[in-house]
């Protein structure tokens, strides 16, 4: 199973497509430099990025 996850990760990273990753982590895990936000706010931020990237108003 780990091998499949690694291959998926590599495929996503190798793609030249525009990517937005949402940092969804368990509550008992802290990632330095990543602000903890509710999913609804992460989605709003992602929509803003998409609009900016594709010049959508």
Secondary structure, DSSP 4 states (H G I P E B T S, - for coil): -HHHHHHHHHHHHH--S---------TT---TT-----HHHHHHHHHHHHHHHTT--
